[in-house]
Amino acid sequence: MQQQTSKTILMTAFEPSGDALGAMATRGLKASGEHVRVVGLGGSQMQKAGVELLEHTTKEAAMGVGAISEIKRIKGLVDMVGSWIETNKPDLVIAVDSPAANWPVCKIARKHGCKVIHLAAPQLWAWAPWRLRKMKRLSDHVMCLLPFEQEWFESRGMPATFIGHPAMGTHECKDIDLPAGMPNIVLLPGSRKSEIKKNLPMQLSILSRICTQHPATEAVIACREEDVERVKPLSNGLQIVADELPSVLAWADLALNVSGTVSLHVMRHGLPMIGMYKVNPLSLLGAKVMLNTPYRLLPNLIAGERIVPEFIPCGNIAGKISEVALNMLNDEDAMATMKNALEQQMLQYASHNPEKESAELILRFL
């Protein structure tokens, strides 16, 4: 009888960051004790949390100009999930991250009378505020991961709730085999094949220049287990540590990281960092035209000021970033000031439990 009366949720994630968010919300739903069926598009994390995957969608995620080759694949996934919605009529559709891929899903869901929630607000405040009208037409609510987003959306008529961020939770640090250097540096090149290919060689070049002045430097590359084979050919023999990010961040003195969620993990540890994101010239030009925020790295966006050096997006400027890194490493006061600023911004997340809060909001809509 319980199975017959249970509610069905469709959760659609297209990138690794969405996979982590979908898994978080699913764990919260399972912990609530309510009997719900969660079906979706996603990756191994969502599957492990209990989502019935219709398709694994996060292994070859791409973005920007490099995503043009993905259009046909995404369209096939949208068509497939559209047929599933038409046949199964889920009680709720949760569009997880990836607004470009999820807008068509939301449109189909609306056509079939489904309620729609966004898990992670589309960053319309950064590049496309005019799309808010479309979002209000296709969505019922948005769960925000950044503190300022709730007010931004609600002041424009879009119901929103700030739920915190899973990166800000407590994460277990293990005693793993890492080298002892002065300093210890972690390279975080991202998860997409295209961003690893562009950013890791630049990060290694920066590291090489640091080692010239600090010969006792030790460094490792941190990534997901499923990205190791992408990283290895570009690693230049550097140690690769998979799926142990909290432990590596606790070990490190400085992070060289791409933009995105990983910068929040670094902030969670109060670890000084330099944010970067190398792109091709066409994407660099497009970003200058489209992006309308003074900052791009999440800790700076949250703070509303530049507390961390950022080069997002950028070209091949390893020399310039190296100078910034060396100035930081040679200035203990500057490193301590950045660490304190990161810890202060982290306090905005202290009272939130995103796993629990996302589940409660989802259940309210069911």
C-alpha beads as a LAMMPS data file, in Angstrom:
LAMMPS data file: protein, C-alpha beads

366 atoms
365 bonds

1 atom types
1 bond types

-500.0 500.0 xlo xhi
-500.0 500.0 ylo yhi
-500.0 500.0 zlo zhi

Masses

1 110.0

Atoms # bond

1 1 1 0.000 0.000 0.000
2 1 1 2.858 2.369 0.852
3 1 1 4.402 1.867 -2.581
4 1 1 1.107 2.677 -4.280
5 1 1 0.760 6.018 -2.448
6 1 1 4.402 7.132 -2.650
7 1 1 5.363 10.255 -4.552
8 1 1 7.749 10.266 -7.517
9 1 1 10.446 12.880 -8.008
10 1 1 12.419 13.367 -11.214
11 1 1 15.857 14.874 -10.589
12 1 1 17.913 15.976 -13.620
13 1 1 21.657 16.693 -13.269
14 1 1 24.068 17.018 -16.189
15 1 1 27.404 17.864 -14.542
16 1 1 29.555 16.559 -11.638
17 1 1 28.547 19.514 -9.441
18 1 1 24.893 18.679 -10.080
19 1 1 25.532 15.029 -9.268
20 1 1 26.834 16.058 -5.826
21 1 1 23.861 18.353 -5.207
22 1 1 21.333 15.748 -6.307
23 1 1 22.958 13.188 -4.033
24 1 1 22.812 15.631 -1.134
25 1 1 19.085 16.261 -1.535
26 1 1 18.374 12.551 -1.999
27 1 1 20.198 11.679 1.227
28 1 1 18.068 14.252 3.000
29 1 1 14.888 12.750 1.563
30 1 1 15.909 9.240 2.591
31 1 1 16.766 10.456 6.113
32 1 1 13.369 12.178 6.453
33 1 1 11.551 8.855 6.725
34 1 1 9.085 9.851 3.998
35 1 1 8.576 7.263 1.278
36 1 1 9.502 8.901 -1.999
37 1 1 10.811 7.466 -5.236
38 1 1 13.623 9.466 -6.817
39 1 1 14.361 8.873 -10.500
40 1 1 16.818 10.893 -12.488
41 1 1 19.679 11.807 -14.732
42 1 1 22.988 12.061 -12.909
43 1 1 26.116 10.263 -11.860
44 1 1 27.592 7.823 -9.391
45 1 1 26.968 10.003 -6.337
46 1 1 23.240 10.262 -7.023
47 1 1 23.079 6.534 -7.724
48 1 1 24.835 5.753 -4.456
49 1 1 22.394 8.015 -2.592
50 1 1 19.444 6.024 -3.932
51 1 1 18.417 7.653 -7.218
52 1 1 17.173 5.308 -9.945
53 1 1 19.290 6.564 -12.847
54 1 1 17.673 6.718 -16.255
55 1 1 21.050 7.660 -17.742
56 1 1 24.551 8.467 -16.496
57 1 1 25.042 12.077 -17.641
58 1 1 28.060 13.498 -15.802
59 1 1 31.100 11.635 -17.135
60 1 1 31.710 13.807 -20.194
61 1 1 30.241 17.147 -19.094
62 1 1 31.509 20.155 -21.032
63 1 1 30.848 23.864 -21.134
64 1 1 31.440 27.039 -23.148
65 1 1 32.453 26.810 -26.774
66 1 1 33.719 23.294 -26.085
67 1 1 30.152 22.252 -25.316
68 1 1 28.985 22.672 -28.931
69 1 1 29.762 19.000 -29.515
70 1 1 27.483 18.172 -26.588
71 1 1 24.349 19.712 -28.089
72 1 1 23.228 16.568 -29.867
73 1 1 23.871 14.415 -26.780
74 1 1 21.968 16.809 -24.506
75 1 1 19.056 16.969 -26.951
76 1 1 18.869 13.172 -26.940
77 1 1 18.790 13.146 -23.134
78 1 1 16.092 15.837 -23.026
79 1 1 13.972 13.917 -25.550
80 1 1 14.375 10.736 -23.516
81 1 1 13.473 12.364 -20.208
82 1 1 10.575 14.174 -21.903
83 1 1 9.102 10.830 -22.940
84 1 1 9.611 9.568 -19.402
85 1 1 7.758 12.592 -17.960
86 1 1 4.868 12.093 -20.378
87 1 1 4.529 8.427 -19.434
88 1 1 5.174 8.612 -15.698
89 1 1 3.826 12.063 -14.696
90 1 1 6.174 12.704 -11.754
91 1 1 4.834 14.694 -8.805
92 1 1 7.825 17.030 -8.833
93 1 1 10.737 17.814 -11.156
94 1 1 13.976 19.078 -9.627
95 1 1 16.256 20.788 -12.144
96 1 1 19.744 20.431 -10.674
97 1 1 22.272 23.057 -11.761
98 1 1 23.051 23.236 -15.551
99 1 1 20.324 25.722 -16.566
100 1 1 21.107 25.484 -20.302
101 1 1 20.369 21.758 -20.276
102 1 1 17.523 21.999 -17.760
103 1 1 15.429 24.773 -19.338
104 1 1 13.998 22.358 -21.951
105 1 1 13.292 19.824 -19.195
106 1 1 11.413 22.492 -17.209
107 1 1 9.388 23.400 -20.288
108 1 1 8.350 19.782 -20.833
109 1 1 7.549 19.363 -17.140
110 1 1 5.304 22.434 -17.210
111 1 1 3.545 21.138 -20.315
112 1 1 2.558 18.036 -18.353
113 1 1 1.474 19.943 -15.248
114 1 1 4.476 19.137 -13.048
115 1 1 5.774 21.367 -10.301
116 1 1 9.378 22.458 -10.846
117 1 1 12.097 23.420 -8.367
118 1 1 15.656 24.498 -9.161
119 1 1 18.377 23.092 -6.926
120 1 1 21.129 25.708 -7.298
121 1 1 19.994 29.017 -8.681
122 1 1 20.852 29.742 -12.310
123 1 1 23.358 32.589 -12.102
124 1 1 21.108 35.064 -13.879
125 1 1 22.486 37.841 -11.669
126 1 1 25.871 37.354 -13.388
127 1 1 24.981 37.260 -17.066
128 1 1 21.292 37.138 -17.969
129 1 1 18.850 38.947 -15.644
130 1 1 16.394 39.233 -18.545
131 1 1 15.882 35.452 -18.391
132 1 1 14.105 35.780 -15.056
133 1 1 10.761 36.120 -16.831
134 1 1 11.324 32.712 -18.438
135 1 1 12.384 31.218 -15.122
136 1 1 9.256 32.467 -13.331
137 1 1 7.109 30.968 -16.086
138 1 1 8.797 27.556 -15.913
139 1 1 9.549 27.237 -12.174
140 1 1 7.837 27.254 -8.793
141 1 1 10.810 27.809 -6.498
142 1 1 14.597 28.061 -6.457
143 1 1 16.950 26.729 -3.778
144 1 1 19.906 29.100 -3.461
145 1 1 23.438 28.110 -2.478
146 1 1 24.890 31.617 -2.188
147 1 1 23.751 33.966 0.624
148 1 1 22.881 36.973 -1.543
149 1 1 20.797 35.035 -4.089
150 1 1 17.571 34.708 -2.079
151 1 1 17.100 38.470 -1.832
152 1 1 18.057 38.948 -5.496
153 1 1 15.431 36.494 -6.749
154 1 1 12.669 37.339 -4.279
155 1 1 12.973 41.077 -4.930
156 1 1 12.222 40.256 -8.566
157 1 1 9.211 38.050 -7.846
158 1 1 10.826 34.601 -7.959
159 1 1 10.226 32.562 -4.764
160 1 1 13.595 31.494 -3.356
161 1 1 15.193 29.953 -0.261
162 1 1 18.833 30.026 0.825
163 1 1 19.661 26.512 2.069
164 1 1 23.430 26.745 2.590
165 1 1 25.957 24.703 0.623
166 1 1 27.164 21.094 1.032
167 1 1 30.771 22.212 0.615
168 1 1 30.433 24.040 3.940
169 1 1 29.600 20.939 5.961
170 1 1 31.973 18.967 8.154
171 1 1 34.119 16.595 6.115
172 1 1 36.293 13.821 7.474
173 1 1 40.054 14.272 7.099
174 1 1 42.046 11.059 6.841
175 1 1 45.699 10.375 7.527
176 1 1 46.932 9.818 3.984
177 1 1 50.437 9.675 2.540
178 1 1 51.340 13.212 1.494
179 1 1 54.779 14.830 1.151
180 1 1 56.001 17.428 3.652
181 1 1 57.138 20.608 1.946
182 1 1 57.706 24.285 2.601
183 1 1 55.181 25.219 1.286
184 1 1 52.634 22.501 0.423
185 1 1 50.612 23.360 -2.680
186 1 1 47.504 21.653 -4.066
187 1 1 46.529 21.949 -7.731
188 1 1 42.797 21.727 -8.415
189 1 1 42.299 21.635 -12.205
190 1 1 38.555 20.904 -12.270
191 1 1 36.505 17.966 -13.448
192 1 1 35.558 18.596 -17.066
193 1 1 37.918 17.182 -19.660
194 1 1 38.228 20.546 -21.406
195 1 1 39.012 22.544 -18.266
196 1 1 41.604 20.015 -17.059
197 1 1 43.324 20.153 -20.450
198 1 1 43.485 23.962 -20.369
199 1 1 44.135 24.675 -16.694
200 1 1 46.390 21.896 -15.396
201 1 1 49.358 22.715 -17.697
202 1 1 49.104 26.368 -16.632
203 1 1 48.966 25.384 -12.956
204 1 1 52.032 23.183 -13.399
205 1 1 53.856 26.096 -15.018
206 1 1 52.973 28.309 -12.050
207 1 1 54.172 25.591 -9.683
208 1 1 57.488 25.314 -11.546
209 1 1 58.109 29.040 -11.111
210 1 1 57.263 28.830 -7.410
211 1 1 59.747 25.972 -6.983
212 1 1 62.492 28.175 -8.420
213 1 1 62.238 30.477 -5.403
214 1 1 61.026 27.853 -2.923
215 1 1 62.950 24.646 -3.750
216 1 1 61.480 22.824 -0.735
217 1 1 57.975 23.095 -2.219
218 1 1 55.861 19.935 -2.415
219 1 1 52.655 19.655 -4.428
220 1 1 49.879 17.229 -5.329
221 1 1 46.962 17.264 -7.747
222 1 1 43.542 16.594 -6.221
223 1 1 40.618 15.326 -8.292
224 1 1 37.733 12.863 -8.344
225 1 1 38.516 9.180 -8.868
226 1 1 36.693 9.215 -12.198
227 1 1 38.905 12.089 -13.421
228 1 1 42.256 10.411 -12.683
229 1 1 42.632 9.060 -16.223
230 1 1 42.061 12.563 -17.620
231 1 1 44.585 14.105 -15.233
232 1 1 47.349 11.491 -15.430
233 1 1 48.636 12.247 -18.969
234 1 1 49.023 15.934 -18.036
235 1 1 50.336 15.487 -14.478
236 1 1 54.068 15.620 -15.292
237 1 1 54.618 12.843 -12.736
238 1 1 53.085 14.792 -9.849
239 1 1 51.245 12.765 -7.208
240 1 1 47.497 12.518 -7.888
241 1 1 45.179 12.197 -4.901
242 1 1 41.643 11.053 -5.716
243 1 1 38.482 11.554 -3.639
244 1 1 40.352 12.847 -0.568
245 1 1 39.833 16.584 -0.976
246 1 1 39.290 17.473 2.733
247 1 1 42.508 15.696 3.713
248 1 1 44.500 17.417 0.974
249 1 1 43.100 20.856 1.835
250 1 1 43.983 20.341 5.499
251 1 1 47.563 19.527 4.401
252 1 1 48.040 22.406 1.966
253 1 1 49.360 25.934 2.526
254 1 1 48.097 27.286 -0.813
255 1 1 45.594 26.169 -3.436
256 1 1 45.803 26.890 -7.159
257 1 1 42.236 26.194 -8.198
258 1 1 39.761 26.695 -10.989
259 1 1 36.526 28.543 -10.303
260 1 1 33.338 26.819 -9.244
261 1 1 32.287 24.756 -6.243
262 1 1 35.842 23.700 -5.462
263 1 1 36.599 27.270 -4.342
264 1 1 33.985 26.859 -1.602
265 1 1 35.649 23.665 -0.414
266 1 1 38.901 25.607 -0.208
267 1 1 37.142 28.422 1.666
268 1 1 35.652 25.892 4.099
269 1 1 39.212 25.071 5.191
270 1 1 40.261 28.720 5.400
271 1 1 42.995 27.909 2.899
272 1 1 44.597 30.771 0.958
273 1 1 43.994 30.330 -2.752
274 1 1 44.344 31.804 -6.211
275 1 1 41.365 31.309 -8.515
276 1 1 41.906 30.904 -12.246
277 1 1 40.098 29.622 -15.305
278 1 1 41.949 29.477 -18.602
279 1 1 39.784 29.531 -21.731
280 1 1 40.313 29.947 -25.454
281 1 1 40.355 33.487 -26.933
282 1 1 36.760 33.292 -28.214
283 1 1 35.409 32.300 -24.798
284 1 1 37.516 35.019 -23.184
285 1 1 35.964 37.635 -25.468
286 1 1 32.472 36.263 -24.843
287 1 1 32.939 36.423 -21.082
288 1 1 34.014 40.057 -21.245
289 1 1 30.850 40.891 -23.171
290 1 1 28.357 38.775 -21.177
291 1 1 29.462 38.721 -17.540
292 1 1 28.320 41.747 -15.558
293 1 1 29.654 41.104 -12.041
294 1 1 32.891 42.633 -10.693
295 1 1 33.950 39.235 -9.300
296 1 1 33.702 35.682 -10.649
297 1 1 35.197 33.513 -7.884
298 1 1 32.559 32.394 -5.378
299 1 1 34.353 33.532 -2.173
300 1 1 34.673 37.030 -3.655
301 1 1 31.036 37.037 -4.789
302 1 1 29.918 36.019 -1.310
303 1 1 32.105 38.642 0.356
304 1 1 31.150 41.349 -2.125
305 1 1 34.823 42.265 -2.362
306 1 1 38.094 40.847 -3.628
307 1 1 39.438 38.785 -0.735
308 1 1 41.103 36.230 -3.042
309 1 1 43.157 36.868 -6.193
310 1 1 41.174 35.735 -9.216
311 1 1 41.939 35.428 -12.919
312 1 1 38.580 34.309 -14.284
313 1 1 38.501 33.869 -17.185
314 1 1 42.060 34.249 -18.414
315 1 1 44.463 33.412 -21.205
316 1 1 47.907 31.914 -20.816
317 1 1 49.141 34.164 -17.982
318 1 1 51.159 31.707 -15.887
319 1 1 53.864 34.336 -15.359
320 1 1 51.462 36.919 -13.944
321 1 1 49.769 34.417 -11.627
322 1 1 53.177 33.134 -10.502
323 1 1 54.128 36.642 -9.371
324 1 1 50.957 36.874 -7.292
325 1 1 51.586 33.434 -5.777
326 1 1 55.174 34.281 -4.856
327 1 1 54.141 37.592 -3.304
328 1 1 51.576 35.747 -1.192
329 1 1 54.003 33.038 -0.086
330 1 1 56.567 35.673 0.875
331 1 1 54.054 37.650 2.962
332 1 1 52.850 35.809 6.066
333 1 1 50.578 38.685 7.069
334 1 1 48.806 38.651 3.684
335 1 1 48.258 34.885 3.950
336 1 1 46.870 35.264 7.486
337 1 1 44.579 38.108 6.389
338 1 1 43.162 36.025 3.542
339 1 1 42.649 33.040 5.840
340 1 1 40.755 35.217 8.336
341 1 1 38.600 36.764 5.597
342 1 1 37.644 33.314 4.284
343 1 1 36.734 32.123 7.767
344 1 1 34.563 35.205 8.310
345 1 1 32.586 34.584 5.117
346 1 1 32.103 30.966 6.084
347 1 1 30.058 32.087 9.107
348 1 1 27.137 32.880 6.786
349 1 1 26.735 29.123 6.307
350 1 1 27.137 28.093 9.942
351 1 1 23.419 27.829 10.773
352 1 1 22.414 25.920 7.634
353 1 1 22.095 22.203 6.932
354 1 1 21.559 21.988 3.153
355 1 1 20.843 18.256 3.154
356 1 1 18.015 18.680 5.651
357 1 1 16.748 22.018 4.318
358 1 1 16.628 20.901 0.678
359 1 1 14.669 17.785 1.655
360 1 1 12.215 19.760 3.775
361 1 1 11.497 22.161 0.930
362 1 1 11.071 19.333 -1.571
363 1 1 8.655 17.518 0.742
364 1 1 6.687 20.731 1.243
365 1 1 6.068 20.867 -2.513
366 1 1 5.035 17.208 -2.570

Bonds

1 1 1 2
2 1 2 3
3 1 3 4
4 1 4 5
5 1 5 6
6 1 6 7
7 1 7 8
8 1 8 9
9 1 9 10
10 1 10 11
11 1 11 12
12 1 12 13
13 1 13 14
14 1 14 15
15 1 15 16
16 1 16 17
17 1 17 18
18 1 18 19
19 1 19 20
20 1 20 21
21 1 21 22
22 1 22 23
23 1 23 24
24 1 24 25
25 1 25 26
26 1 26 27
27 1 27 28
28 1 28 29
29 1 29 30
30 1 30 31
31 1 31 32
32 1 32 33
33 1 33 34
34 1 34 35
35 1 35 36
36 1 36 37
37 1 37 38
38 1 38 39
39 1 39 40
40 1 40 41
41 1 41 42
42 1 42 43
43 1 43 44
44 1 44 45
45 1 45 46
46 1 46 47
47 1 47 48
48 1 48 49
49 1 49 50
50 1 50 51
51 1 51 52
52 1 52 53
53 1 53 54
54 1 54 55
55 1 55 56
56 1 56 57
57 1 57 58
58 1 58 59
59 1 59 60
60 1 60 61
61 1 61 62
62 1 62 63
63 1 63 64
64 1 64 65
65 1 65 66
66 1 66 67
67 1 67 68
68 1 68 69
69 1 69 70
70 1 70 71
71 1 71 72
72 1 72 73
73 1 73 74
74 1 74 75
75 1 75 76
76 1 76 77
77 1 77 78
78 1 78 79
79 1 79 80
80 1 80 81
81 1 81 82
82 1 82 83
83 1 83 84
84 1 84 85
85 1 85 86
86 1 86 87
87 1 87 88
88 1 88 89
89 1 89 90
90 1 90 91
91 1 91 92
92 1 92 93
93 1 93 94
94 1 94 95
95 1 95 96
96 1 96 97
97 1 97 98
98 1 98 99
99 1 99 100
100 1 100 101
101 1 101 102
102 1 102 103
103 1 103 104
104 1 104 105
105 1 105 106
106 1 106 107
107 1 107 108
108 1 108 109
109 1 109 110
110 1 110 111
111 1 111 112
112 1 112 113
113 1 113 114
114 1 114 115
115 1 115 116
116 1 116 117
117 1 117 118
118 1 118 119
119 1 119 120
120 1 120 121
121 1 121 122
122 1 122 123
123 1 123 124
124 1 124 125
125 1 125 126
126 1 126 127
127 1 127 128
128 1 128 129
129 1 129 130
130 1 130 131
131 1 131 132
132 1 132 133
133 1 133 134
134 1 134 135
135 1 135 136
136 1 136 137
137 1 137 138
138 1 138 139
139 1 139 140
140 1 140 141
141 1 141 142
142 1 142 143
143 1 143 144
144 1 144 145
145 1 145 146
146 1 146 147
147 1 147 148
148 1 148 149
149 1 149 150
150 1 150 151
151 1 151 152
152 1 152 153
153 1 153 154
154 1 154 155
155 1 155 156
156 1 156 157
157 1 157 158
158 1 158 159
159 1 159 160
160 1 160 161
161 1 161 162
162 1 162 163
163 1 163 164
164 1 164 165
165 1 165 166
166 1 166 167
167 1 167 168
168 1 168 169
169 1 169 170
170 1 170 171
171 1 171 172
172 1 172 173
173 1 173 174
174 1 174 175
175 1 175 176
176 1 176 177
177 1 177 178
178 1 178 179
179 1 179 180
180 1 180 181
181 1 181 182
182 1 182 183
183 1 183 184
184 1 184 185
185 1 185 186
186 1 186 187
187 1 187 188
188 1 188 189
189 1 189 190
190 1 190 191
191 1 191 192
192 1 192 193
193 1 193 194
194 1 194 195
195 1 195 196
196 1 196 197
197 1 197 198
198 1 198 199
199 1 199 200
200 1 200 201
201 1 201 202
202 1 202 203
203 1 203 204
204 1 204 205
205 1 205 206
206 1 206 207
207 1 207 208
208 1 208 209
209 1 209 210
210 1 210 211
211 1 211 212
212 1 212 213
213 1 213 214
214 1 214 215
215 1 215 216
216 1 216 217
217 1 217 218
218 1 218 219
219 1 219 220
220 1 220 221
221 1 221 222
222 1 222 223
223 1 223 224
224 1 224 225
225 1 225 226
226 1 226 227
227 1 227 228
228 1 228 229
229 1 229 230
230 1 230 231
231 1 231 232
232 1 232 233
233 1 233 234
234 1 234 235
235 1 235 236
236 1 236 237
237 1 237 238
238 1 238 239
239 1 239 240
240 1 240 241
241 1 241 242
242 1 242 243
243 1 243 244
244 1 244 245
245 1 245 246
246 1 246 247
247 1 247 248
248 1 248 249
249 1 249 250
250 1 250 251
251 1 251 252
252 1 252 253
253 1 253 254
254 1 254 255
255 1 255 256
256 1 256 257
257 1 257 258
258 1 258 259
259 1 259 260
260 1 260 261
261 1 261 262
262 1 262 263
263 1 263 264
264 1 264 265
265 1 265 266
266 1 266 267
267 1 267 268
268 1 268 269
269 1 269 270
270 1 270 271
271 1 271 272
272 1 272 273
273 1 273 274
274 1 274 275
275 1 275 276
276 1 276 277
277 1 277 278
278 1 278 279
279 1 279 280
280 1 280 281
281 1 281 282
282 1 282 283
283 1 283 284
284 1 284 285
285 1 285 286
286 1 286 287
287 1 287 288
288 1 288 289
289 1 289 290
290 1 290 291
291 1 291 292
292 1 292 293
293 1 293 294
294 1 294 295
295 1 295 296
296 1 296 297
297 1 297 298
298 1 298 299
299 1 299 300
300 1 300 301
301 1 301 302
302 1 302 303
303 1 303 304
304 1 304 305
305 1 305 306
306 1 306 307
307 1 307 308
308 1 308 309
309 1 309 310
310 1 310 311
311 1 311 312
312 1 312 313
313 1 313 314
314 1 314 315
315 1 315 316
316 1 316 317
317 1 317 318
318 1 318 319
319 1 319 320
320 1 320 321
321 1 321 322
322 1 322 323
323 1 323 324
324 1 324 325
325 1 325 326
326 1 326 327
327 1 327 328
328 1 328 329
329 1 329 330
330 1 330 331
331 1 331 332
332 1 332 333
333 1 333 334
334 1 334 335
335 1 335 336
336 1 336 337
337 1 337 338
338 1 338 339
339 1 339 340
340 1 340 341
341 1 341 342
342 1 342 343
343 1 343 344
344 1 344 345
345 1 345 346
346 1 346 347
347 1 347 348
348 1 348 349
349 1 349 350
350 1 350 351
351 1 351 352
352 1 352 353
353 1 353 354
354 1 354 355
355 1 355 356
356 1 356 357
357 1 357 358
358 1 358 359
359 1 359 360
360 1 360 361
361 1 361 362
362 1 362 363
363 1 363 364
364 1 364 365
365 1 365 366
